[in-house]
Amino acid sequence: MNVKPTTYTEGSILNAVWRLAWPAVTSMFFETFLSITDAFWVGKLGASEMAAVTSSMFPIWTIFSLLTIIPVGVVAIISRAVGAGAVEDVNRTARQSLIFAVLAAVIFSIAGYFMTPLLFRIMHTDAYVTRMGIGYMRIFFVGIIFFFLNDTLSGIFRAAGDTKAHLIASSTAVAVNIVLDPLLIFGIGPFPRWGVAGASVATDIAAVCATAVFVTMILRGRLKYPLGFRRHDRLDFKLAGTIVKIGFPTAISGTTFSIVYIFINRIVAEFGTKSIAALMIGHRMESLSYLTSTGFYMAASTLVGQNLGAAKTRRAEKSAWTAVGIAVAVTTFAAAMFLLFPHALAAFFINDPEVIAIAVEYLRIIALSQMFMAVEIVLEGAFAGAGNTIPPMAISLPGSIARLPLAYYLCFTLSMGITGVWWALTITTWAKAIAAIIWFRRGEWKKTGLIAN
């Protein structure tokens, strides 16, 4: 089947943003709900168990940040090719990205499995939390190939104007995870009681199911161009280099962001296990804004890439600002929820009153940064769609790194306690968003050229 991919180089920009964003945002919410499900059930085991999962999430975020090298590069190249009508470049880039994803996943799986104990020593968690966290993370690394494939396949579909494919796959994964989490964590019926490890097993199985859904959609012709794998297909190092060149700055930004959080976690650990548990609750709720913004990041990257490929720079710019405006409106609503109902939101995850009190304080402070987060993330997507990923990196790196000395200064020098961490996160988010607006308005991203062959 060889049907022309969906292009968004004509017609209403608002409709184009909406058609791309709502499936992406919905799928992001499904993925958030998957992590919330894990947090909900693990929270029933206790604060230490929740702290183990929280501590595991920061290294896992680092891996997912590195993983973005492939889909960011793929979306930039394929969306340009789609906008220009270069179907063969679309096909070849899609095939090569999948080969690249499999090879990279094998390397990360082996390295991550053996480095997990070192990561927990860096985070300085107590012995019980460390033991559970190592088990949780190692199971994740066993199934990491499916996460790599899912992100790459999502990028391939999205660059061709289909964000609903990701929605279908992610909703399937969430449904599987919802069913398996309580069964494997608590050992209900014939299932083993694996505790924290059970949550990781459930997540891996859910990822496998998502991959199966993507493959099924391809076999049924939903992907509107043929992949056409051939026996002689080998990794094209030149094309892989182009993908890395585009995706690497974004990956470095995300990796730095995640590594910083590993050390933020260590600062939080100085205030006790309950503070770590509260940090997890705050992150789970903040992820609603983060992943909503990521959905509009996806819309902005596809629209900017396709319109630049069609030589419509003014439409590309207008598309980016339209996506920013909608994302800001949505995250304003989330911020209002954090300010008005923080206790109810925190109590959903855990019954411990001390953890709830700390989480309430976190939600109220972090609410002030939600709209700024949306601006930063969506503009990063616009830069990525243009293949101009250096500016977001130049903004994100110092902004993320600054969180550590600022958090330490506020917590200990100014004696603000754990509140200092929450304010450090908020202040640096403000700064990064303002810098992103200034740099994007300069317009240098419009001149970026991509070579896909």
C-alpha positions as CSV (number, residue, x, y, z in Angstrom):
1,M,0.0,0.0,0.0
2,N,1.5,3.4,-1.0
3,V,-0.8,6.2,0.0
4,K,0.4,9.8,0.2
5,P,1.2,10.7,3.9
6,T,-1.0,13.4,5.5
7,T,0.4,16.9,5.1
8,Y,-0.5,20.0,7.0
9,T,0.9,22.7,4.6
10,E,-2.5,24.0,3.6
11,G,-5.7,25.0,5.4
12,S,-6.4,26.1,9.0
13,I,-3.4,26.1,11.3
14,L,-5.6,25.9,14.4
15,N,-7.3,22.8,13.0
16,A,-3.9,21.3,12.0
17,V,-2.5,21.9,15.5
18,W,-5.6,20.3,17.1
19,R,-5.7,17.3,14.7
20,L,-2.1,16.5,15.6
21,A,-2.1,17.5,19.2
22,W,-5.3,15.9,20.6
23,P,-4.2,12.3,19.9
24,A,-0.7,13.1,21.1
25,V,-1.9,14.8,24.3
26,T,-4.4,12.0,24.9
27,S,-1.7,9.3,24.4
28,M,0.6,11.3,26.8
29,F,-2.2,11.2,29.4
30,F,-2.5,7.5,28.9
31,E,1.2,7.2,29.5
32,T,0.9,9.4,32.6
33,F,-1.9,7.3,33.8
34,L,0.3,4.2,33.4
35,S,2.9,5.8,35.8
36,I,0.1,7.0,38.1
37,T,-1.2,3.5,38.2
38,D,2.2,2.2,39.3
39,A,2.5,4.9,41.9
40,F,-1.1,4.3,43.2
41,W,-0.5,0.6,43.8
42,V,3.1,0.8,45.0
43,G,2.0,3.5,47.4
44,K,-0.2,0.9,49.1
45,L,3.0,-0.9,50.0
46,G,4.4,2.0,52.0
47,A,6.7,5.1,51.8
48,S,9.9,3.1,51.3
49,E,8.5,1.2,48.4
50,M,7.3,4.4,46.8
51,A,10.7,5.9,47.4
52,A,12.3,3.0,45.6
53,V,10.2,3.6,42.5
54,T,10.8,7.4,42.7
55,S,14.6,6.9,42.9
56,S,14.4,4.5,39.9
57,M,12.5,7.0,37.8
58,F,15.4,9.5,37.5
59,P,17.9,7.1,35.9
60,I,15.0,5.8,33.7
61,W,14.3,9.4,32.6
62,T,18.0,9.6,31.7
63,I,17.7,6.6,29.4
64,F,14.5,7.9,27.8
65,S,16.2,11.2,27.2
66,L,19.0,9.5,25.4
67,L,16.5,7.5,23.5
68,T,15.0,10.7,22.0
69,I,18.1,11.0,19.7
70,I,16.4,8.7,17.2
71,P,12.8,10.0,17.1
72,V,13.8,13.6,17.2
73,G,16.1,13.1,14.2
74,V,13.6,10.9,12.4
75,V,10.7,13.4,12.8
76,A,12.9,16.3,11.5
77,I,14.0,14.4,8.5
78,I,10.8,12.6,7.6
79,S,8.5,15.5,8.1
80,R,10.7,17.6,5.8
81,A,10.6,14.8,3.2
82,V,6.8,14.5,3.5
83,G,6.4,18.3,3.0
84,A,8.7,18.2,0.0
85,G,6.9,15.0,-1.4
86,A,10.2,12.9,-1.3
87,V,8.6,9.5,-0.6
88,E,11.7,7.4,-1.1
89,D,13.6,9.5,1.6
90,V,10.6,8.9,3.9
91,N,10.8,5.1,3.4
92,R,14.6,4.8,3.7
93,T,14.8,7.0,6.9
94,A,12.0,5.0,8.5
95,R,13.8,1.7,7.8
96,Q,17.1,2.9,9.0
97,S,15.7,4.4,12.2
98,L,14.3,1.0,13.2
99,I,17.6,-0.7,12.6
100,F,19.3,2.0,14.6
101,A,16.8,1.7,17.5
102,V,17.3,-2.1,17.9
103,L,21.1,-1.8,17.9
104,A,21.0,1.1,20.4
105,A,18.5,-0.8,22.7
106,V,20.8,-3.8,23.0
107,I,23.7,-1.7,24.1
108,F,21.6,0.2,26.6
109,S,20.0,-2.9,28.0
110,I,23.3,-4.6,28.8
111,A,25.0,-1.5,30.1
112,G,22.0,-0.4,32.2
113,Y,21.6,-3.8,33.8
114,F,25.1,-3.9,35.2
115,M,25.3,-0.2,36.1
116,T,22.1,-0.1,38.2
117,P,23.8,-0.7,41.6
118,L,26.2,2.2,40.9
119,L,23.3,4.6,40.2
120,F,21.7,3.8,43.5
121,R,25.0,4.4,45.3
122,I,25.2,7.8,43.7
123,M,21.6,8.6,44.9
124,H,22.6,7.6,48.4
125,T,19.3,5.8,49.2
126,D,19.1,3.5,52.3
127,A,19.7,-0.2,52.0
128,Y,16.1,-1.3,51.8
129,V,15.1,1.3,49.1
130,T,18.3,0.4,47.2
131,R,17.6,-3.3,47.1
132,M,14.0,-2.8,45.8
133,G,15.1,-0.1,43.4
134,I,17.8,-2.3,41.8
135,G,15.3,-5.0,41.2
136,Y,12.8,-2.6,39.7
137,M,15.3,-1.0,37.3
138,R,16.9,-4.2,36.1
139,I,13.6,-5.6,35.0
140,F,13.0,-2.3,33.1
141,F,16.4,-2.8,31.3
142,V,15.5,-6.3,30.2
143,G,12.5,-5.0,28.3
144,I,14.1,-1.7,27.1
145,I,14.1,-2.7,23.4
146,F,10.4,-2.3,23.2
147,F,10.5,1.2,24.6
148,F,13.1,2.1,21.9
149,L,10.9,0.6,19.2
150,N,7.7,2.3,20.4
151,D,9.3,5.7,20.5
152,T,10.8,5.3,17.1
153,L,7.6,3.9,15.5
154,S,5.6,6.7,17.1
155,G,8.0,9.2,15.5
156,I,7.7,7.6,12.1
157,F,3.9,7.7,12.2
158,R,3.9,11.3,13.6
159,A,6.2,12.7,11.0
160,A,3.7,11.4,8.3
161,G,0.9,13.3,10.1
162,D,-0.6,10.4,12.1
163,T,-0.5,10.9,15.9
164,K,-3.5,8.6,16.4
165,A,-1.3,5.5,16.0
166,H,0.6,6.4,19.2
167,L,-2.7,6.9,20.9
168,I,-3.9,3.5,20.0
169,A,-0.7,1.8,21.1
170,S,-0.4,3.7,24.4
171,S,-4.0,3.1,25.3
172,T,-3.5,-0.6,24.8
173,A,-0.4,-0.5,27.0
174,V,-2.2,1.4,29.8
175,A,-5.1,-1.1,29.8
176,V,-2.6,-4.0,30.1
177,N,-0.7,-2.2,32.9
178,I,-3.9,-1.4,34.8
179,V,-4.9,-5.1,34.9
180,L,-1.4,-6.5,35.6
181,D,-0.2,-4.0,38.3
182,P,-2.3,-5.2,41.3
183,L,-2.1,-8.8,40.2
184,L,1.7,-8.8,40.1
185,I,2.4,-6.4,43.0
186,F,0.1,-8.1,45.5
187,G,0.0,-11.7,44.1
188,I,-3.7,-11.8,43.5
189,G,-5.1,-15.3,42.6
190,P,-2.6,-17.5,40.8
191,F,-0.1,-14.6,40.3
192,P,3.1,-14.3,42.3
193,R,3.5,-11.5,44.8
194,W,6.5,-9.5,43.5
195,G,5.9,-6.2,45.2
196,V,7.8,-3.3,43.6
197,A,9.3,-5.6,41.0
198,G,5.8,-6.6,39.9
199,A,5.1,-3.0,38.8
200,S,8.2,-3.1,36.5
201,V,7.2,-6.5,35.0
202,A,3.7,-5.1,34.3
203,T,5.2,-2.1,32.6
204,D,7.5,-4.2,30.4
205,I,4.6,-6.5,29.3
206,A,2.6,-3.4,28.5
207,A,5.4,-2.1,26.3
208,V,5.6,-5.4,24.4
209,C,1.8,-5.1,23.8
210,A,2.3,-1.5,22.4
211,T,5.0,-2.7,20.0
212,A,2.6,-5.5,18.8
213,V,0.0,-2.9,18.1
214,F,2.3,-0.7,16.1
215,V,3.4,-3.8,14.0
216,T,-0.2,-4.8,13.5
217,M,-1.0,-1.3,12.2
218,I,1.9,-1.4,9.8
219,L,0.9,-4.8,8.5
220,R,-2.7,-3.6,7.9
221,G,-1.5,-0.6,5.9
222,R,-2.1,2.2,8.4
223,L,1.4,3.6,7.8
224,K,0.8,5.5,4.6
225,Y,4.0,4.5,2.9
226,P,5.8,1.1,2.7
227,L,8.8,0.3,4.9
228,G,9.9,-2.3,2.4
229,F,12.6,-4.0,4.5
230,R,15.2,-5.8,2.4
231,R,17.6,-8.6,3.1
232,H,20.6,-6.5,2.4
233,D,19.5,-3.6,4.6
234,R,22.3,-2.6,7.0
235,L,22.7,0.4,9.2
236,D,23.5,3.4,7.0
237,F,26.1,5.2,9.1
238,K,25.8,8.5,7.2
239,L,22.1,8.7,7.7
240,A,22.5,7.5,11.3
241,G,25.0,10.3,11.7
242,T,22.5,12.8,10.5
243,I,19.8,11.5,12.9
244,V,22.3,11.7,15.8
245,K,23.4,15.2,14.8
246,I,19.8,16.4,15.0
247,G,18.7,14.4,18.0
248,F,21.9,14.6,20.1
249,P,21.4,18.1,21.4
250,T,17.9,17.3,22.5
251,A,19.1,14.1,24.1
252,I,21.9,15.9,25.9
253,S,19.4,18.4,27.3
254,G,17.1,15.7,28.5
255,T,19.9,13.6,29.9
256,T,21.3,16.6,31.8
257,F,17.8,17.3,33.1
258,S,17.5,13.8,34.3
259,I,21.0,13.5,35.8
260,V,20.3,16.8,37.7
261,Y,17.2,15.2,39.1
262,I,19.3,12.3,40.4
263,F,21.3,14.8,42.5
264,I,18.1,16.7,43.3
265,N,16.8,13.4,44.6
266,R,20.0,13.2,46.8
267,I,19.3,16.6,48.2
268,V,15.7,15.6,48.9
269,A,17.0,12.4,50.6
270,E,18.7,14.6,53.2
271,F,15.2,15.4,54.5
272,G,14.2,11.8,54.8
273,T,12.4,9.0,52.9
274,K,9.0,10.8,53.3
275,S,10.3,13.7,51.3
276,I,11.4,11.4,48.5
277,A,7.9,9.9,48.5
278,A,6.4,13.4,48.3
279,L,8.7,14.2,45.4
280,M,7.3,11.2,43.5
281,I,3.7,12.4,44.1
282,G,4.6,15.9,42.9
283,H,6.2,14.6,39.8
284,R,3.3,12.3,39.0
285,M,0.9,15.3,39.2
286,E,3.2,17.6,37.4
287,S,3.6,15.1,34.6
288,L,0.0,15.9,33.6
289,S,1.2,19.4,32.5
290,Y,4.5,18.0,31.2
291,L,3.0,15.4,29.0
292,T,0.3,17.7,27.8
293,S,3.0,20.1,26.7
294,T,4.9,17.2,25.1
295,G,1.8,16.5,23.0
296,F,1.9,20.0,21.7
297,Y,5.7,19.6,21.2
298,M,4.8,16.8,18.8
299,A,2.3,18.8,16.9
300,A,4.7,21.8,16.7
301,S,7.6,19.6,15.4
302,T,5.5,18.0,12.7
303,L,4.0,21.2,11.5
304,V,7.2,23.2,11.5
305,G,9.1,20.3,9.7
306,Q,6.4,19.8,7.0
307,N,6.0,23.5,6.3
308,L,9.7,24.2,6.1
309,G,9.9,21.2,3.7
310,A,7.2,22.9,1.6
311,A,9.1,26.3,1.9
312,K,6.4,27.9,4.0
313,T,8.4,29.5,6.8
314,R,5.7,32.0,7.8
315,R,3.1,29.2,8.2
316,A,5.7,27.2,10.2
317,E,6.2,30.1,12.6
318,K,2.5,30.7,13.1
319,S,2.0,27.0,13.7
320,A,4.5,27.0,16.5
321,W,3.0,30.0,18.3
322,T,-0.5,28.6,17.9
323,A,0.7,25.3,19.6
324,V,2.3,27.4,22.4
325,G,-0.9,29.3,23.1
326,I,-3.1,26.3,23.4
327,A,-0.6,24.5,25.6
328,V,-0.3,27.5,27.9
329,A,-4.1,27.6,28.3
330,V,-4.3,23.9,29.2
331,T,-1.4,24.1,31.8
332,T,-3.0,27.2,33.4
333,F,-6.0,24.9,34.2
334,A,-3.6,22.3,35.7
335,A,-1.9,25.0,37.8
336,A,-5.3,26.0,39.2
337,M,-5.9,22.5,40.3
338,F,-2.6,22.3,42.1
339,L,-3.4,25.5,43.9
340,L,-7.0,24.7,44.8
341,F,-6.9,21.0,45.5
342,P,-3.4,20.0,46.5
343,H,-4.4,17.9,49.6
344,A,-6.9,15.8,47.6
345,L,-4.4,15.2,44.9
346,A,-1.7,14.1,47.3
347,A,-4.0,11.9,49.3
348,F,-5.0,10.0,46.2
349,F,-1.5,8.4,46.3
350,I,-0.8,7.7,49.9
351,N,-2.3,7.9,53.4
352,D,0.8,9.1,55.3
353,P,-0.1,12.6,56.6
354,E,3.6,13.7,56.7
355,V,4.1,12.8,53.0
356,I,0.8,14.5,52.1
357,A,1.9,17.7,53.9
358,I,5.2,17.9,52.0
359,A,3.5,17.1,48.7
360,V,0.9,19.8,49.2
361,E,3.7,22.4,49.6
362,Y,5.4,21.1,46.5
363,L,2.2,21.3,44.4
364,R,1.4,24.9,45.5
365,I,4.9,26.1,44.6
366,I,5.3,24.2,41.3
367,A,1.9,25.4,40.1
368,L,3.5,28.8,39.5
369,S,5.8,27.3,36.8
370,Q,3.3,25.2,34.7
371,M,2.6,27.7,32.0
372,F,6.3,28.5,31.6
373,M,7.0,24.8,31.3
374,A,4.6,24.7,28.4
375,V,6.3,27.5,26.6
376,E,9.7,25.9,26.9
377,I,8.6,22.5,25.8
378,V,6.5,23.5,22.8
379,L,9.1,25.9,21.5
380,E,11.7,23.1,21.9
381,G,9.4,21.0,19.6
382,A,9.3,23.8,17.0
383,F,13.1,24.0,17.0
384,A,13.3,20.2,16.7
385,G,11.0,20.2,13.7
386,A,13.3,22.6,12.0
387,G,16.3,20.4,12.8
388,N,17.7,23.3,14.8
389,T,18.2,21.6,18.2
390,I,21.2,23.6,19.4
391,P,19.3,26.6,20.8
392,P,17.1,24.5,23.1
393,M,20.2,22.7,24.4
394,A,22.0,26.0,25.0
395,I,19.0,27.1,27.1
396,S,18.3,23.8,28.9
397,L,21.8,22.8,29.9
398,P,22.6,25.9,32.1
399,G,19.0,26.1,33.3
400,S,18.9,22.5,34.5
401,I,22.4,22.6,36.0
402,A,21.7,25.8,37.9
403,R,19.0,23.9,39.8
404,L,21.6,22.1,41.9
405,P,23.5,25.1,43.4
406,L,20.3,27.1,43.7
407,A,18.5,24.3,45.5
408,Y,21.5,23.8,47.9
409,Y,21.7,27.5,48.5
410,L,17.9,27.9,49.2
411,C,17.7,24.7,51.3
412,F,20.8,25.0,53.5
413,T,22.3,28.5,53.2
414,L,19.0,30.2,53.5
415,S,17.6,27.5,55.7
416,M,14.4,27.1,53.7
417,G,14.4,23.3,54.1
418,I,12.8,21.1,51.5
419,T,10.8,24.1,50.2
420,G,14.1,25.4,48.7
421,V,14.1,22.5,46.2
422,W,10.6,23.3,45.0
423,W,11.4,27.0,44.5
424,A,14.7,26.1,42.7
425,L,12.7,24.1,40.2
426,T,10.2,26.8,39.7
427,I,12.6,29.7,39.3
428,T,14.8,27.9,36.7
429,T,11.7,27.0,34.7
430,W,10.7,30.7,34.5
431,A,14.2,31.5,33.2
432,K,14.3,28.8,30.6
433,A,10.9,29.7,29.1
434,I,11.9,33.4,28.8
435,A,15.1,32.5,27.1
436,A,13.3,30.2,24.7
437,I,10.9,32.9,23.6
438,I,13.7,35.4,22.9
439,W,15.8,32.9,20.9
440,F,12.9,31.6,18.9
441,R,11.8,35.1,17.9
442,R,15.3,35.7,16.4
443,G,14.2,33.3,13.6
444,E,17.5,31.7,12.8
445,W,15.8,28.2,12.9
446,K,14.0,29.1,9.6
447,K,17.4,28.9,7.7
448,T,18.2,25.4,8.9
449,G,18.9,22.9,6.0
450,L,18.6,19.1,6.3
451,I,20.1,16.5,4.1
452,A,18.4,13.1,4.3
453,N,20.7,11.3,1.9
